[in-house]
Amino acid sequence: MTADLQTFGFPPGYFVIRSVGADRLWDVGNDDVEDGTEIILWPEKEKSLVE
């Protein structure tokens, strides 16, 4: 199996990234995708991932 070069091995979709040290969730400021984009830590408000 080869990784898709456009996704760098990640499937399309949403991911939840949790900082173990801060016990907060990571987010990207303004949904930017450029290098150097600010990362924001938020407290988790709910456990459901269903929209």
N, C-alpha and C positions, 0 to 999 in steps of 0.2 A: 504494500500500500504506500502510495506517495502522497506527500502533503500538497495541498493546493497552494500555489505560490501567492495567490491573492488573499488567503486567509491565514497564512503562516501556521497552518495546522489547527487553527481554532474553527469550530463550526460556526455558522452564522447564528446570531441570537444575542441574548442578554446574559451577563454573568454577574454574580455577586462576589465581591472580593472583600474579605473581612481582615482587618488588622488585628492580629492576636494580641500584640502589645498594648494597643489602645482600645481594643474591643469596640471598634467602630467600623463602619462600612466606607469603602472608597468610592468616590465619584469623580467624574471629570468635569471641570468647569465649562459651562456653556456647551456641553456635548462636543467639544472640539476634538479633532483627531491629529492636530499638528504636533511636532516635536516641541517640547517645552511647555505643553499645556499644564495648567495648574491642577493638582490633585487635591480634592477636598475630602475630609473625614467627617462623616455624619453619624450621630447615634442611631441605632436601629430602632425604628418605630413599630414595625410589625414583622411577623415571621412568614407571612404568606407571600409567595411569589406569583400568585395568580392575579392577572389584571382583569 
